[in-house]
């Protein structure tokens, strides 16, 4: 008898979808709105049938470590394979998940969350990993857009998900670091199911036998990653099974160059594709291991690196700068690779880290729409102050608003294409991101004559003051060269006479005097006068999203700012 939870065999068509629930495929953008895809490298020519979870789980010996925790627990590849199979049996058995169903995943960064992600993919479903910090209204919007009806949630993060009151959502919790079984935690659902006699209130113990992976097509949707933007309705970015492997076989393989004995760690959560790649996909593709930290701020990273002998670190520029003052307290000689993304890496931060550690931070730009990093450089190819060059397998150029390439040395919009491309879930903004076959990221860049790409600003963050174009990140970089400045953010405030004026927000070292005249004098020695801020605002911390991205719009809207009383005087 045919299994109702599985698609029919592909019957000679190697590209036939394995999805029973066809929602994701039916809501891909029209083919004429897709970007051009490039599979230039031999390793990117994947077979038509591909399940990325199988590829990531296959290979390393059973006794090799795969995930570690701050408390000292260690999971081996053999243990992970067995747990993923049990979870996949549970998903497709008691929980009734069929290939193509979207499954929400929510919780802090733990081996359990990673195992659930792998099980969802192995079962042919679509993983929708969200941030543990997201609130009920945000979760409700995501579930509405992606039509999510199943959720696996860490028991410690279930309250906000339950409060979202998402119609038809079946929530199953897991125990995080506890050894417990998965349990149905929606009491109304459990009581209703028990009263109806349709199923037990809690799932039966998972089957302890290997799970035959669903025979997904390489172009079946494997995950929907929602953008971590600071404003507007979230955009769901749909990525295929082959896309998951492509980011490992481009940036990780050719730039990062991991080894099987590496220990990865970092601050980005798994709901952020920077973290998903750096903490799960890249180490597993290399047969290495990852230290998964539930708390991974700058104050936790250095002691974790020292204690667990981390060799590959993923975090944001602000974290590298924040860790500088604490480096002497920890032995970080185990580190051999440091990766920065999520926002622009100032040259001052790169040089300070290099001077203190001897390590060259691998800068990179990525996007949720493209899953991970596509412009970068490593080792002797690094040039501080630039992002790098296109990662092998990727192409990049700088173009104007009409899509025509601009000459080297002139600013324009960064456009990229490669093996992964933007495919928004039923969103008209697809036409804005993909233009003429290129993915237009929304970043202003300059391509130098030697082929290196230099970040200027987000395209919507350029400040135009009295006819001058001023890039906020350039002013921020100059501010960060001041020894008392820990963080800086520069925005343009509307002004009746100048159009906009430059406003600098600064977080200073503890005990440093909030002296705007001193900062202004310093900047006048670093920048052309027209670029110097007319106003300084001192803050205890900059507003950021849950993924660490700066929320510039909140700086403009914040009431009761501590202003420089001489901010409006002439230059």
C-alpha positions as CSV (number, residue, x, y, z in Angstrom):
1,X,0.0,0.0,0.0
2,X,1.4,3.4,-0.9
3,X,2.5,5.7,1.9
4,X,0.2,8.7,1.9
5,X,2.9,10.8,3.4
6,X,5.3,10.4,0.5
7,X,5.2,11.7,-3.0
8,X,5.0,9.2,-5.9
9,X,8.3,8.1,-7.4
10,X,9.7,10.5,-10.0
11,X,8.8,8.0,-12.7
12,X,11.7,8.8,-15.0
13,X,11.5,12.5,-14.6
14,X,14.6,13.3,-12.4
15,X,13.3,16.9,-11.7
16,X,9.9,15.8,-10.5
17,X,9.1,17.3,-7.1
18,X,8.8,15.1,-4.0
19,X,6.5,17.5,-2.3
20,X,3.0,16.3,-1.5
21,X,2.2,19.8,-0.2
22,X,3.0,21.9,-3.2
23,X,2.5,25.3,-1.6
24,X,6.1,26.4,-1.7
25,X,6.7,25.4,-5.3
26,X,3.4,27.0,-6.4
27,X,4.4,30.3,-4.8
28,X,7.9,30.6,-6.3
29,X,8.2,33.8,-8.4
30,X,7.4,33.4,-12.2
31,X,10.4,32.0,-14.0
32,X,10.9,35.3,-15.9
33,X,11.6,37.0,-12.5
34,X,14.3,34.6,-11.4
35,X,17.9,35.6,-11.5
36,X,20.3,34.0,-13.9
37,X,22.0,31.1,-12.2
38,X,25.7,30.1,-12.7
39,X,27.2,26.7,-11.9
40,X,30.7,27.4,-13.1
41,X,32.6,25.1,-10.7
42,X,32.5,21.3,-11.2
43,X,31.4,20.8,-7.6
44,X,28.3,22.9,-8.2
45,X,26.9,20.5,-10.8
46,X,24.6,18.6,-8.5
47,X,22.5,15.6,-9.4
48,X,18.8,16.2,-10.1
49,X,17.8,14.2,-7.0
50,X,19.3,15.5,-3.8
51,X,18.5,15.6,-0.1
52,X,20.9,18.1,1.5
53,X,20.4,16.6,5.0
54,X,21.6,13.2,3.8
55,X,24.6,14.9,2.2
56,X,25.5,16.7,5.4
57,X,25.0,13.7,7.6
58,X,26.9,11.2,5.4
59,X,30.6,10.6,5.6
60,X,32.3,11.3,9.0
61,X,32.8,8.3,11.3
62,X,30.2,7.7,14.0
63,X,32.6,8.6,16.8
64,X,33.7,11.9,15.5
65,X,32.3,14.9,17.4
66,X,29.8,17.1,15.6
67,X,28.2,19.4,18.2
68,X,29.5,20.6,21.5
69,X,27.9,22.8,24.2
70,X,29.2,25.3,26.7
71,X,28.4,22.8,29.5
72,X,30.8,20.3,28.0
73,X,28.3,17.9,26.3
74,X,29.4,16.4,23.1
75,X,27.4,14.9,20.3
76,X,28.9,12.5,17.8
77,X,28.0,12.2,14.1
78,X,26.6,8.7,15.0
79,X,24.4,10.1,17.8
80,X,23.2,12.9,15.6
81,X,22.3,10.5,12.7
82,X,20.3,8.3,15.1
83,X,18.4,11.3,16.6
84,X,17.7,12.8,13.2
85,X,16.1,9.5,12.1
86,X,14.0,9.3,15.3
87,X,12.8,12.8,14.8
88,X,12.0,12.3,11.2
89,X,9.9,9.2,12.1
90,X,8.1,11.3,14.7
91,X,7.4,14.1,12.2
92,X,6.0,11.9,9.5
93,X,4.3,9.5,11.9
94,X,2.5,10.9,14.9
95,X,2.7,14.5,13.8
96,X,1.5,13.8,10.2
97,X,4.0,16.0,8.4
98,X,4.2,15.4,4.7
99,X,6.8,16.4,2.2
100,X,6.5,20.1,1.4
101,X,4.8,21.1,4.7
102,X,6.4,24.1,6.3
103,X,7.7,23.4,9.9
104,X,8.6,26.3,12.1
105,X,11.7,25.8,14.3
106,X,12.3,28.1,17.3
107,X,14.7,28.0,20.1
108,X,18.2,29.1,21.3
109,X,21.2,27.7,19.5
110,X,21.5,24.1,20.7
111,X,22.3,20.7,19.1
112,X,18.6,19.9,19.5
113,X,17.6,22.8,17.2
114,X,20.2,21.7,14.6
115,X,18.9,18.1,14.8
116,X,15.3,19.2,14.3
117,X,16.4,21.3,11.2
118,X,18.1,18.3,9.7
119,X,15.2,16.0,10.5
120,X,12.7,18.4,8.8
121,X,14.9,18.4,5.6
122,X,15.4,14.6,5.7
123,X,11.6,14.2,5.9
124,X,11.2,16.3,2.8
125,X,9.5,19.2,4.6
126,X,10.5,22.8,4.5
127,X,12.3,24.3,7.5
128,X,11.3,27.8,8.6
129,X,13.8,28.7,11.4
130,X,13.0,31.8,13.3
131,X,14.7,33.8,16.0
132,X,14.0,33.0,19.7
133,X,13.7,36.7,20.3
134,X,10.9,37.3,17.8
135,X,7.6,38.3,19.4
136,X,4.1,37.0,18.9
137,X,3.0,39.5,16.1
138,X,6.2,38.7,14.2
139,X,5.7,35.0,14.5
140,X,2.1,35.3,13.5
141,X,3.1,37.2,10.3
142,X,5.7,34.6,9.3
143,X,3.3,31.7,9.8
144,X,0.6,33.5,7.8
145,X,3.0,34.2,4.9
146,X,4.4,30.7,4.8
147,X,1.2,28.9,5.8
148,X,2.9,27.1,8.6
149,X,0.8,24.5,10.5
150,X,3.6,22.6,12.4
151,X,6.2,24.0,14.9
152,X,9.0,22.4,16.8
153,X,9.9,24.7,19.7
154,X,12.4,24.6,22.6
155,X,10.2,24.4,25.7
156,X,11.9,27.5,27.1
157,X,10.8,29.6,24.1
158,X,7.3,28.3,23.7
159,X,5.4,31.0,25.5
160,X,5.5,33.7,22.8
161,X,4.7,31.2,20.2
162,X,1.6,30.1,22.1
163,X,0.6,33.7,22.7
164,X,0.7,34.3,19.0
165,X,-2.5,32.2,18.7
166,X,-1.8,31.1,15.2
167,X,-4.8,29.3,13.8
168,X,-4.3,25.6,13.1
169,X,-0.6,25.7,14.4
170,X,0.4,22.4,16.1
171,X,3.2,23.1,18.5
172,X,5.6,20.3,19.6
173,X,8.2,21.1,22.1
174,X,11.6,19.6,22.7
175,X,13.8,19.7,25.8
176,X,16.9,21.5,24.6
177,X,19.7,20.0,26.6
178,X,17.4,17.8,28.5
179,X,17.2,14.1,27.5
180,X,13.4,14.2,27.3
181,X,11.1,13.2,24.5
182,X,9.2,15.6,22.3
183,X,5.8,16.5,23.8
184,X,2.6,18.1,22.5
185,X,2.4,21.3,24.5
186,X,-0.7,22.9,23.1
187,X,-3.1,21.8,25.8
188,X,-6.3,22.5,23.9
189,X,-5.0,20.5,21.0
190,X,-4.0,17.6,23.2
191,X,-7.3,17.6,25.0
192,X,-9.3,17.8,21.8
193,X,-7.3,15.0,20.2
194,X,-7.7,12.8,23.3
195,X,-11.4,13.4,23.5
196,X,-11.9,12.6,19.8
197,X,-9.9,9.4,20.2
198,X,-7.8,10.3,17.1
199,X,-4.4,10.2,18.7
200,X,-2.6,10.2,22.1
201,X,-2.1,13.5,23.9
202,X,1.7,13.0,23.5
203,X,3.5,11.3,20.7
204,X,4.5,7.7,21.0
205,X,8.2,7.0,21.4
206,X,10.0,7.6,18.2
207,X,10.9,4.6,16.0
208,X,14.5,3.5,16.6
209,X,15.2,2.4,13.1
210,X,16.9,4.2,10.2
211,X,14.7,6.7,8.4
212,X,14.8,6.4,4.6
213,X,15.2,10.0,3.4
214,X,12.6,11.5,1.1
215,X,13.9,11.5,-2.4
216,X,13.7,15.2,-2.9
217,X,14.6,16.9,-6.1
218,X,17.6,19.2,-6.0
219,X,15.2,22.1,-6.8
220,X,12.7,21.2,-4.1
221,X,12.4,24.0,-1.5
222,X,14.3,23.0,1.6
223,X,14.0,26.2,3.7
224,X,12.3,29.6,3.9
225,X,14.5,32.2,5.5
226,X,12.8,35.4,6.5
227,X,14.7,38.6,6.2
228,X,15.9,40.3,9.3
229,X,15.2,43.7,8.0
230,X,14.4,46.6,10.4
231,X,11.2,47.8,8.8
232,X,8.3,46.5,6.6
233,X,6.6,43.1,6.1
234,X,9.2,40.3,6.3
235,X,10.2,38.7,3.1
236,X,10.4,34.9,2.9
237,X,13.5,33.8,0.8
238,X,13.0,30.2,-0.6
239,X,16.1,28.1,-1.0
240,X,16.5,24.7,-2.6
241,X,18.3,21.6,-1.4
242,X,21.2,22.3,-3.8
243,X,21.5,25.8,-2.5
244,X,22.3,24.6,1.0
245,X,25.3,22.7,-0.4
246,X,26.3,25.5,-2.8
247,X,27.1,28.0,-0.1
248,X,29.5,25.4,1.5
249,X,31.0,24.5,-1.9
250,X,31.8,28.1,-2.7
251,X,32.6,30.4,0.2
252,X,33.4,27.7,2.8
253,X,35.4,25.4,0.4
254,X,37.3,28.1,-1.5
255,X,37.7,31.0,1.0
256,X,37.3,29.6,4.5
257,X,39.0,26.3,3.7
258,X,37.9,24.4,6.9
259,X,39.6,21.2,8.2
260,X,38.0,18.2,9.7
261,X,39.7,19.0,13.1
262,X,38.3,22.5,13.2
263,X,35.9,23.6,16.0
264,X,33.5,26.3,14.8
265,X,31.7,28.8,17.0
266,X,30.1,32.2,16.7
267,X,27.4,34.6,17.8
268,X,24.8,34.5,14.9
269,X,21.7,32.3,15.8
270,X,20.5,29.5,13.5
271,X,17.5,31.6,12.4
272,X,20.0,33.9,10.8
273,X,21.5,32.4,7.6
274,X,25.0,33.7,8.6
275,X,24.7,31.4,11.6
276,X,23.1,28.5,9.9
277,X,26.0,28.4,7.4
278,X,28.8,29.1,9.9
279,X,27.6,26.8,12.7
280,X,25.8,23.9,11.0
281,X,26.3,23.7,7.2
282,X,30.0,24.6,6.9
283,X,31.3,22.4,9.7
284,X,29.2,19.4,8.7
285,X,30.1,19.7,5.1
286,X,33.8,19.5,6.2
287,X,33.2,16.7,8.7
288,X,34.2,19.1,11.5
289,X,32.4,20.1,14.7
290,X,30.7,23.2,16.1
291,X,30.4,24.7,19.6
292,X,26.8,25.8,19.8
293,X,26.4,28.6,22.4
294,X,23.0,29.7,23.7
295,X,24.6,32.9,25.0
296,X,27.1,34.2,22.5
297,X,27.7,37.9,23.1
298,X,31.2,39.4,23.1
299,X,31.4,38.6,26.9
300,X,30.8,34.9,26.2
301,X,32.8,34.4,23.1
302,X,36.3,34.8,24.3
303,X,36.0,32.5,27.3
304,X,34.3,29.9,25.1
305,X,37.1,30.1,22.5
306,X,39.7,29.6,25.2
307,X,38.0,26.8,27.0
308,X,36.8,24.8,24.0
309,X,39.8,25.6,21.7
310,X,37.7,27.1,19.0
311,X,39.5,27.5,15.7
312,X,36.9,29.1,13.4
313,X,34.9,32.1,14.7
314,X,31.9,33.8,13.1
315,X,30.7,37.1,14.5
316,X,29.9,40.7,13.6
317,X,32.4,43.6,13.4
318,X,31.0,45.2,16.6
319,X,31.8,42.0,18.6
320,X,35.4,41.9,17.3
321,X,35.8,45.5,18.4
322,X,34.2,44.8,21.8
323,X,36.5,41.9,22.5
324,X,39.7,43.8,21.9
325,X,40.0,45.1,25.5
326,X,39.5,41.6,26.9
327,X,41.9,39.7,24.7
328,X,44.8,39.6,27.3
329,X,42.6,37.6,29.7
330,X,42.2,34.6,27.4
331,X,44.3,32.2,25.4
332,X,43.0,32.5,21.9
333,X,46.0,31.0,20.1
334,X,43.7,28.2,19.0
335,X,42.0,30.5,16.6
336,X,43.1,30.3,13.0
337,X,40.0,31.7,11.1
338,X,37.9,34.7,12.0
339,X,34.9,35.6,9.8
340,X,33.0,38.9,9.8
341,X,29.7,39.7,8.1
342,X,26.3,41.1,8.9
343,X,27.5,44.7,8.5
344,X,30.5,46.5,7.2
345,X,33.8,45.8,8.8
346,X,35.7,49.1,9.4
347,X,39.4,49.0,8.5
348,X,40.2,50.3,12.0
349,X,38.6,47.3,13.6
350,X,40.4,44.9,11.2
351,X,43.8,46.5,11.9
352,X,43.3,46.5,15.7
353,X,42.3,42.9,15.7
354,X,45.3,42.0,13.5
355,X,47.7,43.9,15.7
356,X,46.5,42.2,18.8
357,X,46.1,38.6,17.5
358,X,48.0,38.3,14.3
359,X,44.8,37.0,12.7
360,X,43.4,38.5,9.5
361,X,39.6,38.8,9.7
362,X,37.9,37.4,6.7
363,X,35.4,40.1,5.7
364,X,32.4,39.2,3.6
365,X,29.1,40.4,2.4
366,X,26.1,38.0,2.2
367,X,22.4,38.3,2.1
368,X,19.4,36.2,3.3
369,X,18.2,36.3,-0.3
370,X,21.5,34.6,-1.4
371,X,21.8,32.5,1.7
372,X,25.4,33.4,2.6
373,X,28.6,35.2,1.6
374,X,29.4,35.9,-2.1
375,X,32.2,38.6,-2.0
376,X,35.1,38.0,0.3
377,X,38.9,37.4,0.6
378,X,41.2,35.5,2.9
379,X,44.8,35.4,4.0
380,X,47.2,37.4,1.8
381,X,44.4,38.4,-0.6
382,X,42.8,40.5,2.1
383,X,42.9,44.3,1.7
384,X,41.6,46.1,4.8
385,X,38.9,48.6,4.0
386,X,37.5,46.5,1.2
387,X,35.1,43.5,1.3
388,X,37.1,41.5,-1.2
389,X,36.5,39.9,-4.6
390,X,33.7,37.6,-5.9
391,X,33.9,34.2,-4.2
392,X,34.7,31.4,-6.7
393,X,31.4,30.4,-8.3
394,X,30.0,33.9,-8.0
395,X,30.1,37.0,-10.3
396,X,29.7,40.6,-9.1
397,X,29.6,44.0,-10.7
398,X,28.6,47.6,-9.9
399,X,25.8,49.1,-11.9
400,X,23.6,52.2,-12.1
401,X,19.9,52.5,-11.5
402,X,19.2,51.4,-15.1
403,X,21.3,48.3,-14.8
404,X,24.3,49.5,-16.9
405,X,27.7,48.7,-15.4
406,X,29.5,51.8,-14.1
407,X,33.3,52.4,-14.5
408,X,35.7,51.3,-11.9
409,X,36.2,53.8,-9.1
410,X,32.6,55.1,-9.4
411,X,29.9,54.2,-6.8
412,X,26.9,52.3,-7.9
413,X,24.6,49.4,-6.9
414,X,26.2,46.0,-6.1
415,X,24.8,43.2,-8.4
416,X,25.7,39.6,-8.1
417,X,24.8,36.2,-9.5
418,X,25.9,32.7,-9.0
419,X,24.6,29.2,-8.0
420,X,22.0,30.7,-5.5
421,X,19.5,33.5,-6.3
422,X,16.7,35.4,-4.7
423,X,13.3,33.8,-4.9
424,X,10.8,35.5,-2.6
425,X,7.7,33.7,-1.4
426,X,4.8,35.4,-3.3
427,X,6.2,38.9,-2.9
428,X,6.0,41.7,-5.5
429,X,9.4,43.0,-4.2
430,X,11.0,40.2,-6.3
431,X,11.0,42.7,-9.2
432,X,13.0,45.1,-7.1
433,X,15.7,42.7,-6.0
434,X,16.2,40.8,-9.3
435,X,16.8,43.1,-12.3
436,X,18.0,41.9,-15.7
437,X,19.0,38.5,-14.2
438,X,21.1,40.0,-11.5
439,X,20.5,40.1,-7.7
440,X,20.7,43.8,-6.7
441,X,21.5,43.8,-3.0
442,X,20.7,47.4,-2.1
443,X,24.3,48.2,-1.3
444,X,26.3,51.0,-2.8
445,X,29.8,49.8,-3.7
446,X,32.8,50.9,-5.7
447,X,34.8,48.4,-7.8
448,X,38.4,49.4,-7.6
449,X,40.6,49.1,-10.7
450,X,42.3,46.0,-9.3
451,X,39.0,44.2,-9.0
452,X,38.4,44.6,-5.3
453,X,34.9,45.7,-4.1
454,X,34.7,48.5,-1.5
455,X,31.6,49.1,0.5
456,X,30.2,52.7,0.5
457,X,26.8,52.4,2.2
458,X,23.4,50.9,2.0
459,X,21.8,52.5,-1.0
460,X,19.1,54.1,1.1
461,X,21.6,55.3,3.7
462,X,23.6,57.7,1.6
463,X,23.4,61.2,3.1
464,X,23.1,64.1,0.7
465,X,23.9,67.4,2.4
466,X,24.2,70.7,0.6
467,X,24.8,68.8,-2.7
468,X,27.5,66.5,-1.2
469,X,27.1,62.8,-1.2
470,X,28.4,61.5,2.2
471,X,28.7,57.8,3.0
472,X,27.8,57.2,6.7
473,X,30.1,54.2,7.0
474,X,33.1,56.3,6.0
475,X,32.4,58.7,8.9
476,X,31.8,55.8,11.2
477,X,35.1,54.3,10.3
478,X,36.8,57.6,11.1
479,X,35.0,57.9,14.4
480,X,36.1,54.4,15.4
481,X,39.7,55.4,15.0
482,X,39.3,57.6,18.1
483,X,40.5,55.6,21.1
484,X,37.5,56.4,23.2
485,X,34.8,55.4,20.7
486,X,33.5,51.8,21.0
487,X,30.6,52.0,18.6
488,X,29.4,54.6,16.0
489,X,26.5,55.1,13.8
490,X,26.0,58.0,11.4
491,X,22.6,59.0,9.8
492,X,21.2,62.0,7.9
493,X,18.7,64.2,9.6
494,X,16.3,66.2,7.4
495,X,17.2,69.8,7.3
496,X,15.3,72.6,5.5
497,X,18.5,74.4,4.3
498,X,20.8,71.6,3.5
499,X,18.5,68.7,2.7
500,X,20.2,66.6,5.3
501,X,22.8,67.1,7.9
502,X,25.2,64.5,9.3
503,X,24.4,63.2,12.8
504,X,26.9,61.0,14.6
505,X,25.8,58.6,17.4
506,X,28.7,57.4,19.6
507,X,29.0,54.8,22.4
508,X,32.2,55.6,24.4
509,X,34.4,53.6,26.6
510,X,33.3,53.5,30.3
511,X,34.5,56.6,32.0
512,X,35.3,58.6,28.8
513,X,34.2,62.2,28.7
514,X,31.3,62.9,26.3
515,X,33.1,65.8,24.6
516,X,31.6,66.6,21.2
517,X,34.2,69.3,20.6
518,X,37.0,66.8,21.0
519,X,35.4,64.3,18.6
520,X,34.7,67.1,16.1
521,X,38.4,68.2,16.2
522,X,39.5,64.6,15.7
523,X,37.3,64.1,12.7
524,X,38.4,67.3,11.1
525,X,41.9,65.8,11.0
526,X,40.5,62.6,9.4
527,X,37.8,63.8,7.0
528,X,37.0,66.6,4.5
529,X,35.0,69.3,6.4
530,X,31.8,68.7,4.6
531,X,31.7,65.1,5.9
532,X,32.1,66.1,9.6
533,X,28.9,65.6,11.7
534,X,27.0,68.8,12.6
535,X,25.5,67.0,15.6
536,X,26.8,64.4,18.0
537,X,24.6,62.1,20.1
538,X,26.0,60.1,22.9
539,X,24.3,56.8,23.8
540,X,24.9,53.9,26.1
541,X,24.2,51.4,23.3
542,X,23.1,51.5,19.7
543,X,19.7,50.0,18.7
544,X,20.1,46.7,16.9
545,X,17.9,43.9,15.6
546,X,17.9,40.4,17.2
547,X,20.5,39.4,14.6
548,X,22.8,42.4,15.5
549,X,22.0,44.7,12.6
550,X,22.0,48.4,13.3
551,X,18.5,50.0,13.2
552,X,19.3,53.4,11.7
553,X,15.6,54.4,11.5
554,X,15.3,54.2,15.3
555,X,18.2,56.7,15.7
556,X,16.3,59.2,13.7
557,X,13.0,58.6,15.5
558,X,14.4,58.4,19.1
559,X,12.9,61.0,21.4
560,X,14.9,62.8,24.0
561,X,18.3,62.4,22.3
562,X,21.3,63.9,24.1
563,X,22.3,66.5,21.5
564,X,25.4,68.5,21.1
565,X,24.4,72.0,22.0
566,X,26.6,73.4,19.3
567,X,25.5,71.0,16.7
568,X,24.0,73.5,14.3
569,X,26.9,75.9,14.1
570,X,28.7,76.4,10.8
571,X,31.6,74.3,9.8
